[in-house]
């Protein structure tokens, strides 16, 4: 059964002031936030559902610490009245949260997922969502990565990390496409989004 576009929520994950702290330096795709804003504007202008997921870390040393000064959702994508905010304490947005219940109450099995970072909370959420039976559309330019350092000191730059993560997720777990491809499908196919 094809979902109505108007019932496919836009989920914005972990886009909080914390992501600009020094421990997240080296991010690639600096335009990711503008892409999310563009999608958010479209969803809001059409009255489509928007969900925000906010990470409330319990460890005081974390930049996402629940009582810390950087925990707030970035003003560029801050929720407005009527847009639910789901809080999480794990990397995955489905673990210990109301996300699955909210999506179930909306009677949807598809969603557009944006946010940070692609090889951490985005990856964990996509994999869990797939296991729960959701079809997740992942705009490749609406997320970002940071460099990864291995146990023996080897380092992978953020662009490589993002490209590899998207390749893995797109092979089995998500419908990966650019935001332009997504918007083209919204324009051309007003009742369904297909895999690019």
Residue pairs with C-beta under 8 A, 6 or more apart in sequence:
2 191
2 192
3 108
3 109
3 110
3 192
3 193
4 191
5 48
5 186
5 190
5 191
5 192
5 193
6 46
6 47
6 48
7 48
7 49
7 106
7 107
7 108
8 48
8 49
8 108
8 110
8 111
8 112
8 137
8 193
9 48
9 49
9 50
9 51
9 103
9 106
9 108
9 111
9 112
10 39
10 40
10 43
10 48
10 49
10 50
10 51
10 111
10 112
10 114
11 50
11 51
11 52
11 53
11 93
11 99
11 111
11 112
11 113
11 114
11 115
12 36
12 40
12 50
12 51
12 52
12 53
12 77
12 114
12 115
13 53
13 93
13 113
13 114
13 115
13 116
13 121
13 122
13 125
14 53
14 54
14 55
14 64
14 115
14 116
14 117
14 121
15 33
15 36
15 73
15 74
15 76
15 77
15 114
15 115
15 116
16 54
16 55
16 64
16 70
16 71
16 72
16 73
16 74
17 69
17 70
17 71
17 72
17 73
17 74
18 24
18 55
18 62
18 63
18 64
18 68
18 70
18 71
19 27
19 63
19 74
19 116
19 117
20 70
21 63
21 70
23 63
24 63
24 116
24 117
24 146
25 146
26 146
26 147
26 157
26 158
27 117
27 144
27 145
27 146
27 158
28 144
28 145
28 157
28 158
28 159
28 161
28 162
29 141
29 143
29 144
29 145
29 158
29 159
29 162
30 144
31 141
32 116
32 141
32 142
32 143
32 144
33 74
33 76
33 77
35 114
35 139
35 141
35 142
35 179
36 76
36 77
36 114
36 115
36 142
37 76
37 77
38 179
39 112
39 114
39 139
39 142
39 179
39 182
39 183
40 50
40 77
42 48
42 183
42 186
43 49
43 50
44 50
44 80
49 106
50 79
50 83
51 83
51 84
51 86
51 99
51 102
51 111
52 73
52 77
52 79
52 83
52 84
52 85
52 86
53 85
53 86
53 87
53 88
53 93
53 97
53 99
53 115
53 125
54 71
54 73
54 85
54 86
54 87
54 88
55 64
55 87
55 88
55 89
55 121
56 64
56 66
56 71
56 87
56 88
56 89
57 63
57 64
57 65
57 66
57 71
57 89
58 65
58 66
58 89
59 65
60 67
60 68
62 68
63 70
64 70
64 71
65 71
73 79
73 85
79 85
84 102
86 93
86 97
86 98
86 99
86 102
87 97
88 95
88 96
88 97
88 99
89 96
90 96
90 124
91 120
91 121
91 124
91 125
92 121
92 124
92 125
92 127
92 128
93 99
93 121
93 124
93 125
93 128
94 100
94 125
94 128
94 129
94 132
95 128
100 132
103 109
103 111
103 134
109 133
109 134
109 135
110 134
110 135
110 136
110 137
110 193
111 129
111 134
111 135
111 136
111 137
112 136
112 137
112 138
112 139
112 182
113 122
113 125
113 126
113 129
113 136
113 137
113 138
113 174
114 139
114 142
114 143
115 121
115 122
115 142
115 143
116 122
116 143
116 144
117 143
117 144
117 145
117 146
118 143
118 144
118 145
118 161
118 162
118 165
118 166
119 145
119 148
119 161
119 162
119 165
122 138
122 143
122 165
123 165
123 169
125 136
126 136
126 138
126 169
126 173
126 174
127 169
127 173
129 136
130 136
130 172
130 173
130 174
135 175
136 173
136 174
136 175
137 174
137 175
137 177
137 182
137 193
138 166
138 169
138 170
138 174
138 175
138 176
138 177
139 177
139 178
139 179
139 182
140 162
140 166
140 176
140 177
140 178
140 179
141 178
141 179
142 179
143 162
144 158
144 162
145 158
145 159
145 161
145 162
145 165
146 158
146 161
147 155
147 156
147 157
147 158
147 161
148 155
148 156
148 161
149 155
150 156
156 164
166 176
169 176
170 176
175 193
175 195
175 196
176 196
177 185
177 195
177 196
181 196
182 193
185 193
185 194
185 196
186 193
